[in-house]
Amino acid sequence: MTTPDPVRPYRVSCAPGLAPWLQTEIEQLGLPIESTDHTGVATRGTMIDGMRMLLHLRTAYHVLQRFADIKATSSDMLHAETTRLPWERVVPVDGYLSVISSVNTPSVNNSMYPNVRVKDAIVDRIQSVHGRRPNSGPKGDRTIVHLYWKNEEATLSLDFSGRKLTDRGYRQMPGKAPMRESIAAALLMEAEYNGTTPLVVPMCGSGTIAIEAALMATNRAPGLLRSAYGIQHLSTFDADAWRMQRLDAKKQTAKSTPAPIIASDIDEAMVDAARRNAVTAGVDHLIEFKVCDFADTPIPDAAGTVVLHGEYGQRLGETESLKSTYKRMGDFMKQQCPGWTGFVFTSRELSGTIGLKPTRRIPFEHAGIDCRLLRFDLYSGTRQSKAEITNQSTSS
C-alpha cells in the first residue's frame, strides 16, 4: 500500500516586490495562497507540489517546506528545542548539512551564532540516533535547513531549492549590470507576453529578457535548465517521482515556433554574450540577434511588444548624460513602433525623461534600486485629444 503524500506548509521566497507575480504563478499550479508579504508567498502542498514549484516557478528564489515551529527565547533554548526534532527522518547521516538564517530577536547579537546552534543541534540529534553525524559547513549545495527567528518564534524549514531558482544556469556571460532572471520574467508577465506576437528587445545586454521570453513562449519549465537541487539531498527524496515530474514538464514544452523575438545591442561583445547565453539555454534558434544602435533595431510588420532596459545612472552613467538617451528611446518608440505596446524598465529618477506619457507605472525593485516599468500604448498615426475631436464635430 502506497503511503499518501502529506500536505505541508510552504513558504516560497522571492525578490522584494515580486510577490504578486509569484502568487499568480503558484495559483496557476493549482495551489492555495495562504498569505503574501513583500518577499514571499505562503502556500500548502505535497512533496510532489514542491517538485512542481521547483521546476515551473519563474519569479521565485527558494521553495521552503516548513519542518517545525518552535519557541525560543535564547540560543540555548533554540538549541534544546531543535535537538528534540526528528532530523534523522530528513537529513542523511552520510550527507552534508548547511544552515542559513534570518534572525531578528533581541537575545542575539551575532547573526551567525544561531546557525551554529541549529547545526550543532541537528548533528547531535543524528549522532544520538545513528551513532555518527553528517558533515556540515557553508557550501549550501546539498541539505539546507533555513531558520527564521523573530522575537520568541522560530521556524525551521527544509530548503528544496539549494541555489536560488533564479540561477537558471544559462547566464555564463552576465555582462554589465544584468537584469535578474526573475525580474525579466515578472516584466514579461506584466506585459502579458505569450509568444503569439513579436517581441523586440533593443539594448538587450546579456540577453536575459529575450531568453526568458523564449522560455515562456515555448512553455519551457525554467527548472529543467538545472539538475542540482536541495531536495535531492533529503532522506525523503523520491527519485522516481522527481523523474516523472521532470518528464511531465518536458512534455508541456510547446513544439511550435513563437512569433519573432529580436534582440539588439550596439556592443558587439554584448550581443555575442547574449547569443552564447541563449545557446546554453537552448533557445538561440528562437532569437534573432542584431548588432546596432537601439534606434536601428528592425521592427516586424506585425505589431507586438518592444521592451527597453535602460541604464539607471547609479552604476553605468550619470543621470544627466542619460537623459538624452531616454529622449531618443521615446522618439524610437513613437516613430518606429506605431500600433505596438512599449515598455521601458528604468530607475524611478529617470522614468520621467522619455518624453511620452505612460499609461501605467509599475513599481519594481532591482539590485536595491527603486525602479519603474513604464507602459506606453503606441497609437498608429496621430492620437487626437478629446478637445480636438469636439472642435471638429462642432465645425462640421
C-alpha positions as CSV (number, residue, x, y, z in Angstrom):
1,M,0.0,0.0,0.0
2,T,1.4,3.4,-1.0
3,T,1.9,5.9,1.8
4,P,-0.1,9.1,1.0
5,D,2.0,12.2,0.3
6,P,1.1,14.5,3.2
7,V,0.2,18.2,2.7
8,R,2.6,20.5,4.4
9,P,3.1,24.3,4.7
10,Y,5.5,26.0,2.2
11,R,7.0,29.5,2.0
12,V,8.2,30.5,-1.4
13,S,10.5,33.4,-1.3
14,C,11.2,36.0,-4.0
15,A,13.0,39.2,-4.7
16,P,11.5,42.2,-2.9
17,G,8.3,43.3,-4.5
18,L,7.8,40.2,-6.8
19,A,5.2,38.5,-4.6
20,P,2.2,39.5,-6.8
21,W,3.7,37.8,-9.8
22,L,4.8,34.8,-7.8
23,Q,1.3,34.5,-6.3
24,T,-0.1,34.3,-9.9
25,E,2.4,31.5,-10.8
26,I,1.5,29.5,-7.7
27,E,-2.2,29.9,-8.3
28,Q,-1.6,28.7,-11.9
29,L,-0.1,25.5,-10.5
30,G,-3.4,25.0,-8.6
31,L,-2.0,25.6,-5.1
32,P,-3.8,27.7,-2.5
33,I,-2.5,31.1,-1.3
34,E,-2.5,31.4,2.5
35,S,-0.7,34.8,2.7
36,T,1.7,37.1,0.9
37,D,4.3,39.6,2.0
38,H,7.0,41.8,0.4
39,T,9.4,38.9,-0.2
40,G,7.3,35.7,-0.4
41,V,4.1,33.7,-0.6
42,A,2.8,31.1,1.8
43,T,1.0,28.0,0.4
44,R,0.4,24.4,1.2
45,G,1.1,21.2,-0.8
46,T,2.6,17.8,-1.1
47,M,6.2,16.8,-1.8
48,I,5.1,16.4,-5.5
49,D,3.8,20.0,-5.4
50,G,7.2,21.1,-4.0
51,M,8.8,19.5,-7.0
52,R,6.4,21.2,-9.4
53,M,7.2,24.6,-7.9
54,L,11.0,23.9,-8.3
55,L,10.5,23.2,-12.0
56,H,7.9,25.7,-13.0
57,L,8.2,28.9,-11.0
58,R,10.0,31.7,-12.8
59,T,9.8,34.5,-10.2
60,A,10.8,32.5,-7.1
61,Y,14.0,32.4,-5.1
62,H,13.6,29.4,-2.7
63,V,10.9,26.8,-2.0
64,L,10.9,26.2,1.7
65,Q,9.0,23.3,3.3
66,R,8.2,24.1,6.9
67,F,9.6,21.4,9.2
68,A,8.7,22.8,12.6
69,D,7.7,25.9,14.5
70,I,9.3,26.3,17.9
71,K,9.5,28.8,20.7
72,A,13.0,30.2,21.6
73,T,13.8,33.0,24.0
74,S,17.6,32.3,23.8
75,S,20.1,30.5,21.8
76,D,20.3,27.8,24.4
77,M,16.5,27.3,24.1
78,L,16.8,27.3,20.3
79,H,19.4,24.5,20.5
80,A,17.4,22.5,23.0
81,E,14.1,22.7,21.1
82,T,15.9,22.0,17.7
83,T,17.5,18.9,19.2
84,R,14.1,17.4,20.1
85,L,13.0,17.4,16.4
86,P,13.3,14.2,14.3
87,W,16.0,15.3,12.0
88,E,17.1,11.7,11.3
89,R,14.0,11.4,9.1
90,V,15.1,14.0,6.6
91,V,18.9,14.7,7.0
92,P,21.1,11.8,5.6
93,V,23.6,10.6,8.1
94,D,26.2,10.5,5.4
95,G,25.3,13.8,3.9
96,Y,26.4,17.4,4.1
97,L,24.4,20.0,6.1
98,S,24.3,23.7,5.8
99,V,22.2,26.1,7.9
100,I,21.2,29.6,6.8
101,S,19.1,32.0,8.8
102,S,17.2,35.3,9.0
103,V,17.3,36.4,12.7
104,N,15.6,39.4,14.3
105,T,15.4,38.8,18.1
106,P,16.8,40.8,20.9
107,S,18.6,37.8,22.5
108,V,21.1,37.5,19.6
109,N,23.9,40.0,18.8
110,N,25.8,37.8,16.4
111,S,23.5,36.8,13.5
112,M,25.8,33.8,12.6
113,Y,25.6,32.3,16.0
114,P,22.1,30.8,15.6
115,N,23.3,28.9,12.5
116,V,26.0,27.2,14.6
117,R,23.5,26.3,17.4
118,V,21.0,24.9,14.9
119,K,23.7,22.9,13.1
120,D,25.0,21.5,16.3
121,A,21.5,20.6,17.5
122,I,20.8,18.7,14.2
123,V,24.1,16.8,14.1
124,D,23.9,16.0,17.8
125,R,20.4,14.6,17.3
126,I,21.5,12.4,14.4
127,Q,24.6,11.3,16.3
128,S,22.3,10.1,19.2
129,V,20.2,8.1,16.8
130,H,22.8,6.7,14.4
131,G,26.0,6.9,16.3
132,R,27.6,9.1,13.7
133,R,26.9,12.5,12.2
134,P,26.8,14.2,8.8
135,N,29.4,16.6,7.7
136,S,28.4,20.3,7.9
137,G,29.7,23.6,6.6
138,P,28.8,26.6,4.5
139,K,28.7,25.1,1.0
140,G,25.0,25.4,0.6
141,D,24.7,23.0,-2.3
142,R,23.3,19.9,-0.5
143,T,21.0,19.5,2.5
144,I,20.0,23.0,3.6
145,V,18.0,24.0,6.7
146,H,16.6,27.5,6.9
147,L,16.0,29.2,10.2
148,Y,13.6,32.2,10.5
149,W,13.7,33.5,14.1
150,K,11.8,36.7,15.1
151,N,11.4,37.6,18.7
152,E,10.4,34.4,20.5
153,E,9.1,32.5,17.5
154,A,11.3,30.4,15.2
155,T,10.5,28.4,12.1
156,L,12.8,25.7,10.7
157,S,12.3,24.8,7.1
158,L,13.9,22.5,4.5
159,D,15.2,24.4,1.5
160,F,14.2,22.4,-1.6
161,S,16.0,24.8,-3.9
162,G,19.6,24.9,-2.9
163,R,20.9,27.7,-5.0
164,K,18.3,30.4,-5.9
165,L,15.8,29.3,-8.5
166,T,16.7,32.4,-10.5
167,D,20.2,31.0,-11.0
168,R,19.0,29.1,-14.1
169,G,22.5,28.3,-15.2
170,Y,22.4,29.8,-18.7
171,R,23.9,33.2,-17.9
172,Q,27.5,32.2,-18.2
173,M,28.4,35.7,-19.5
174,P,26.4,38.2,-17.4
175,G,27.7,41.5,-18.8
176,K,27.4,44.8,-17.0
177,A,24.5,45.4,-14.6
178,P,22.4,42.5,-15.9
179,M,18.8,42.1,-15.2
180,R,17.9,39.3,-12.8
181,E,16.0,36.4,-14.4
182,S,13.1,36.7,-12.0
183,I,12.7,40.4,-12.8
184,A,12.7,39.7,-16.5
185,A,10.1,37.0,-16.0
186,A,7.8,39.3,-14.0
187,L,8.3,42.1,-16.5
188,L,7.2,39.8,-19.3
189,M,4.2,38.5,-17.3
190,E,3.2,42.1,-16.7
191,A,3.4,42.7,-20.4
192,E,1.1,39.7,-20.9
193,Y,3.7,38.2,-23.3
194,N,2.9,34.7,-24.5
195,G,4.9,34.4,-27.8
196,T,1.9,34.9,-30.1
197,T,3.1,38.4,-31.3
198,P,6.6,39.7,-32.0
199,L,8.9,40.8,-29.2
200,V,11.7,43.3,-29.8
201,V,14.4,43.9,-27.1
202,P,16.7,46.7,-28.1
203,M,19.6,47.3,-25.7
204,C,19.5,43.6,-24.9
205,G,22.7,43.4,-22.9
206,S,23.4,39.8,-22.0
207,G,20.1,38.7,-23.3
208,T,18.1,37.9,-20.2
209,I,14.8,39.4,-21.3
210,A,14.9,37.7,-24.7
211,I,16.0,34.4,-23.3
212,E,13.3,34.4,-20.6
213,A,10.8,35.3,-23.3
214,A,11.8,32.4,-25.4
215,L,11.4,30.1,-22.5
216,M,8.0,31.5,-21.7
217,A,6.8,31.4,-25.4
218,T,7.6,27.7,-25.6
219,N,6.2,27.0,-22.1
220,R,9.6,25.5,-21.2
221,A,9.9,25.0,-17.4
222,P,12.9,27.0,-16.3
223,G,13.8,24.4,-13.7
224,L,14.7,22.0,-16.5
225,L,17.8,24.0,-17.1
226,R,19.2,22.9,-13.8
227,S,20.0,19.4,-12.5
228,A,21.0,20.1,-8.8
229,Y,18.5,21.0,-6.1
230,G,18.5,20.8,-2.3
231,I,15.5,18.4,-2.4
232,Q,17.8,15.7,-3.9
233,H,19.8,15.7,-0.7
234,L,17.0,14.9,1.7
235,S,16.4,11.3,3.0
236,T,12.7,11.8,1.9
237,F,13.7,12.4,-1.7
238,D,11.7,10.3,-4.1
239,A,13.9,9.9,-7.2
240,D,11.2,8.2,-9.3
241,A,8.7,11.0,-8.5
242,W,11.3,13.6,-9.4
243,R,12.0,11.8,-12.7
244,M,8.3,11.7,-13.5
245,Q,7.8,15.4,-12.8
246,R,10.7,16.4,-15.0
247,L,9.3,14.2,-17.8
248,D,5.9,15.8,-17.4
249,A,7.5,19.3,-17.6
250,K,9.3,18.3,-20.7
251,K,6.1,17.1,-22.3
252,Q,4.5,20.5,-21.7
253,T,7.1,22.3,-23.8
254,A,5.5,23.6,-27.0
255,K,6.8,22.3,-30.3
256,S,5.5,25.2,-32.3
257,T,7.8,28.2,-33.1
258,P,6.7,31.5,-31.4
259,A,6.4,34.9,-33.2
260,P,9.8,36.5,-33.9
261,I,12.0,37.6,-31.0
262,I,14.6,40.2,-31.9
263,A,17.4,41.3,-29.6
264,S,19.9,44.0,-30.4
265,D,22.7,45.9,-28.8
266,I,25.3,48.4,-30.0
267,D,28.0,46.5,-28.2
268,E,29.1,43.5,-30.3
269,A,30.6,41.8,-27.3
270,M,27.3,42.0,-25.5
271,V,25.4,40.5,-28.5
272,D,28.0,37.7,-28.5
273,A,27.5,37.1,-24.8
274,A,23.7,37.1,-25.3
275,R,23.9,34.7,-28.1
276,R,26.1,32.3,-26.1
277,N,23.8,32.5,-23.1
278,A,20.9,31.7,-25.4
279,V,22.8,28.7,-26.7
280,T,23.3,27.5,-23.1
281,A,19.6,27.9,-22.5
282,G,18.8,26.0,-25.7
283,V,16.7,28.9,-27.2
284,D,19.3,30.5,-29.6
285,H,17.3,29.3,-32.6
286,L,14.3,31.3,-31.4
287,I,16.0,34.7,-31.1
288,E,17.3,36.9,-33.9
289,F,20.4,38.9,-32.7
290,K,21.5,42.2,-34.2
291,V,24.5,44.5,-33.6
292,C,23.2,48.0,-33.9
293,D,22.1,51.2,-32.2
294,F,18.7,50.6,-30.5
295,A,17.1,53.1,-32.9
296,D,18.1,50.9,-35.8
297,T,16.6,47.7,-34.5
298,P,14.5,46.1,-37.2
299,I,10.7,46.2,-36.4
300,P,8.5,43.4,-37.8
301,D,5.4,44.5,-39.7
302,A,3.0,42.7,-37.3
303,A,2.5,44.7,-34.1
304,G,3.9,43.3,-30.9
305,T,5.8,44.4,-27.8
306,V,9.0,46.3,-27.5
307,V,10.9,46.3,-24.2
308,L,13.9,48.6,-23.4
309,H,16.0,48.2,-20.3
310,G,18.0,51.4,-20.0
311,E,20.9,52.3,-17.7
312,Y,20.0,53.6,-14.3
313,G,22.6,56.3,-13.8
314,Q,23.7,54.9,-10.4
315,R,26.0,52.4,-12.0
316,L,26.9,52.8,-15.6
317,G,26.4,56.5,-16.3
318,E,25.4,59.8,-14.8
319,T,21.7,60.7,-14.8
320,E,22.2,64.0,-16.8
321,S,24.1,62.2,-19.5
322,L,21.4,59.6,-19.9
323,K,18.5,62.0,-20.3
324,S,19.2,62.5,-24.0
325,T,19.3,58.7,-24.5
326,Y,16.0,58.3,-22.8
327,K,14.5,61.0,-25.0
328,R,15.8,59.1,-28.1
329,M,14.1,55.9,-26.7
330,G,10.8,57.8,-26.6
331,D,11.3,59.0,-30.1
332,F,12.2,55.5,-31.3
333,M,9.0,54.0,-29.9
334,K,6.8,56.8,-31.1
335,Q,8.2,57.0,-34.7
336,Q,9.1,53.3,-35.4
337,C,6.7,51.3,-33.3
338,P,3.2,52.7,-34.1
339,G,0.5,50.2,-33.0
340,W,2.9,48.4,-30.7
341,T,2.9,48.3,-26.9
342,G,6.1,49.7,-25.5
343,F,7.8,49.1,-22.1
344,V,10.7,50.8,-20.5
345,F,12.4,49.5,-17.4
346,T,14.5,52.0,-15.6
347,S,15.1,53.8,-12.3
348,R,12.4,56.0,-10.8
349,E,14.7,59.0,-11.2
350,L,14.9,58.6,-15.0
351,S,11.4,57.4,-15.6
352,G,10.2,60.9,-16.4
353,T,12.8,61.7,-19.1
354,I,11.3,59.6,-22.0
355,G,9.1,62.3,-23.4
356,L,6.0,60.1,-23.7
357,K,3.2,59.8,-21.2
358,P,3.0,56.2,-19.8
359,T,-0.4,54.5,-19.5
360,R,0.9,52.6,-16.5
361,R,3.8,52.9,-14.0
362,I,4.5,49.6,-12.2
363,P,7.0,49.8,-9.2
364,F,9.8,47.3,-9.1
365,E,13.0,46.9,-7.0
366,H,16.1,45.7,-8.7
367,A,19.5,45.4,-7.1
368,G,18.4,47.8,-4.4
369,I,17.3,50.4,-6.8
370,D,13.8,51.9,-6.9
371,C,12.7,51.2,-10.5
372,R,9.6,51.6,-12.7
373,L,8.2,49.5,-15.5
374,L,6.6,52.1,-17.8
375,R,3.9,51.0,-20.3
376,F,3.3,53.0,-23.4
377,D,0.3,52.4,-25.8
378,L,1.9,53.5,-29.1
379,Y,-1.0,54.5,-31.3
380,S,-0.8,54.4,-35.1
381,G,-0.9,57.9,-36.6
382,T,-1.6,61.0,-34.5
383,R,-3.8,60.5,-31.5
384,Q,-6.3,63.3,-31.3
385,S,-7.3,64.8,-28.0
386,K,-11.0,65.0,-26.9
387,A,-10.9,68.7,-27.3
388,E,-9.7,68.4,-30.9
389,I,-12.4,65.8,-31.7
390,T,-15.1,68.1,-30.1
391,N,-13.9,71.1,-32.1
392,Q,-14.0,69.1,-35.4
393,S,-17.5,67.9,-34.6
394,T,-18.7,71.4,-33.8
395,S,-17.3,72.9,-37.0
396,S,-18.6,70.2,-39.3
